[in-house]
Amino acid sequence: MLVKLIEPLRVPKDYIDELAQPIKDKGHEFVYYDEKTTDPQELYERSKDADILMIANNPLPNEVIEQLDKTQLINVAFTGIDHVGSQAREKGINISNAAGYSDQSVAELVIGLTLDVYRSISQGNTDIRKEEFPGMIQGREIKGKTVGIIGTGKIGLQTAALFKAFGAKLIGYNRTEKEEAKELGLEYRGLDELLKESDIVSVHLLLNDETKGTLSKEKLALMKETAILINCARGPIIDNDALAALLNEGKISGAGLDVFDMEPPIPSDYPLLQAKNAVLTPHVAYLTDEAMVNRAKIVFENTVKFLDDELTDFM
């Protein structure tokens, strides 16, 4: 089989070569492109003859997928697969992902954004550099606060564990209740109840047709005026225009956001850029040295399992 990795994975090429060696040892061919492209024609040229296509978080659009005749597996070095065109499933192409590679990195950024919103770290860094120092900002503590985890999958639970270490009370919302969540001390609620009770709301849902717009204007309006919202999952899960308006009206006290309705760069007229008490980062929750090594390892392991007819965990 021909295996192609059509974009870089942010790890040294020597590590890619090491991970690819088992593929070659089995008699298969491996090709690696170490430069990213978003041009559909170039994506097709890189992909057209591959039996196994390995990608990261670069979109693979339907106009490319619909031309693929040999591809049996799209192996995604990422948790979400919403950037893979729907034609893949219609053509019967298997899709796998690198679940779990960035659980810790995402959870840690959730804590970082929470601390920044609560303690005005970014604002303090700006203020201390001003010739006319405007004065200190009084913050809040996580200890004793009620944290609502929306989506108690692996990342949600890892985040919950970190909040627990700070002394927070945990409540959660999920389609199914999980024993490991209850073992952490998390109590399940309906979504409305969670939004009404929480001091800190952290979003951890996958993006699909069912979850898009889950936190609508009406749902967001249920939050306490003193509450903050953290989103390191996917932007379209939230009505972000409504969130910006509620922040500016003081109906929600703050937000820490790593994801938006589009990938950065963000248009200058995007309402959240002007929203009060919003700390924004450019979709980097997954992006740590350790997570990049993890995902490379997982995606190559998935390839080897598929070649050995042992990969069964398809998306």
TAMO-V816812 format. One record per residue. N is the residue number from 1. OMEGA is omega in radians with two decimals (* if undefined). Layout:
N/OMEGA, N/OMEGA
This chain:
1/3.07, 2/3.14, 3/-3.13, 4/2.97, 5/-2.90, 6/3.02, 7/-3.11, 8/-3.13, 9/3.10, 10/2.99, 11/-3.13, 12/3.14, 13/3.11, 14/3.13, 15/3.05, 16/3.14, 17/3.13, 18/-3.13, 19/-3.11, 20/-3.05, 21/3.10, 22/3.08, 23/-3.14, 24/3.14, 25/3.11, 26/3.09, 27/-3.14, 28/-3.14, 29/3.13, 30/3.12, 31/-3.08, 32/3.03, 33/-3.04, 34/3.05, 35/-3.12, 36/2.99, 37/3.03, 38/-3.14, 39/-3.08, 40/-3.13, 41/3.12, 42/3.08, 43/3.11, 44/-3.14, 45/3.12, 46/-2.96, 47/-2.82, 48/-3.07, 49/-3.08, 50/2.97, 51/3.08, 52/-3.10, 53/3.13, 54/3.14, 55/3.06, 56/-3.10, 57/3.06, 58/-3.10, 59/3.02, 60/-2.96, 61/-3.14, 62/-3.11, 63/3.02, 64/-3.05, 65/-3.08, 66/3.11, 67/-3.08, 68/-3.09, 69/-3.05, 70/-2.94, 71/3.11, 72/-3.08, 73/2.89, 74/-3.02, 75/-2.94, 76/3.07, 77/-3.08, 78/3.11, 79/3.12, 80/3.10, 81/-3.10, 82/3.08, 83/3.07, 84/-3.08, 85/-3.08, 86/3.13, 87/-3.12, 88/3.14, 89/-3.14, 90/3.11, 91/3.13, 92/3.11, 93/3.07, 94/3.08, 95/3.02, 96/3.12, 97/-3.11, 98/-3.08, 99/3.03, 100/-3.03, 101/-3.03, 102/-3.11, 103/-3.08, 104/-3.09, 105/3.11, 106/-3.13, 107/-3.13, 108/3.11, 109/3.04, 110/3.10, 111/3.14, 112/3.12, 113/3.09, 114/3.12, 115/3.14, 116/3.11, 117/-3.11, 118/-3.03, 119/3.08, 120/-3.09, 121/-3.14, 122/3.13, 123/3.11, 124/3.10, 125/3.10, 126/-3.05, 127/-3.06, 128/-3.13, 129/-3.11, 130/3.13, 131/3.06, 132/-3.09, 133/-3.04, 134/3.13, 135/-3.07, 136/3.14, 137/3.13, 138/-3.06, 139/3.13, 140/3.13, 141/3.08, 142/-3.09, 143/3.11, 144/3.13, 145/3.05, 146/-3.12, 147/3.11, 148/3.14, 149/3.12, 150/-3.07, 151/-3.06, 152/2.95, 153/-3.04, 154/-3.12, 155/3.11, 156/-3.13, 157/3.09, 158/3.09, 159/3.12, 160/-3.14, 161/3.12, 162/3.09, 163/3.11, 164/3.13, 165/3.09, 166/3.14, 167/3.13, 168/2.97, 169/-3.04, 170/2.92, 171/-3.06, 172/3.07, 173/3.12, 174/3.11, 175/3.10, 176/3.12, 177/-3.07, 178/-3.11, 179/-3.12, 180/3.06, 181/3.13, 182/3.11, 183/3.05, 184/-3.06, 185/-3.14, 186/3.09, 187/-3.10, 188/3.11, 189/2.86, 190/-3.08, 191/-3.12, 192/-3.13, 193/3.12, 194/-3.10, 195/-3.14, 196/-3.03, 197/-2.91, 198/2.94, 199/3.12, 200/3.09, 201/3.14, 202/-3.01, 203/-3.12, 204/3.12, 205/2.92, 206/3.09, 207/3.01, 208/-3.10, 209/-3.10, 210/-3.04, 211/3.14, 212/3.14, 213/3.13, 214/3.11, 215/3.14, 216/3.09, 217/-3.11, 218/3.12, 219/3.14, 220/-3.12, 221/3.10, 222/-3.08, 223/3.05, 224/3.06, 225/3.14, 226/-3.04, 227/3.04, 228/-3.11, 229/3.11, 230/3.12, 231/3.01, 232/-3.12, 233/3.09, 234/-3.06, 235/-3.04, 236/3.02, 237/-3.09, 238/2.92, 239/-3.00, 240/3.04, 241/3.11, 242/3.11, 243/3.13, 244/-3.14, 245/3.14, 246/3.06, 247/-3.11, 248/3.12, 249/-3.11, 250/3.14, 251/2.97, 252/-2.94, 253/3.14, 254/3.12, 255/3.00, 256/-2.95, 257/3.08, 258/-3.07, 259/-3.00, 260/3.13, 261/3.09, 262/3.07, 263/3.06, 264/0.14, 265/-3.10, 266/3.11, 267/-3.05, 268/-3.13, 269/3.13, 270/-2.97, 271/-3.10, 272/3.12, 273/3.14, 274/-3.08, 275/3.13, 276/3.01, 277/3.08, 278/3.05, 279/-3.03, 280/3.01, 281/-2.94, 282/3.10, 283/-3.10, 284/-3.07, 285/-3.12, 286/-2.83, 287/2.99, 288/3.11, 289/-3.07, 290/-3.13, 291/3.13, 292/3.07, 293/-3.14, 294/-3.05, 295/3.09, 296/3.14, 297/-3.09, 298/-3.05, 299/3.07, 300/3.06, 301/3.10, 302/3.11, 303/3.14, 304/3.11, 305/3.13, 306/3.10, 307/3.13, 308/-3.13, 309/-3.11, 310/-3.14, 311/-3.11, 312/-3.05, 313/-3.14, 314/-3.13, 315/*
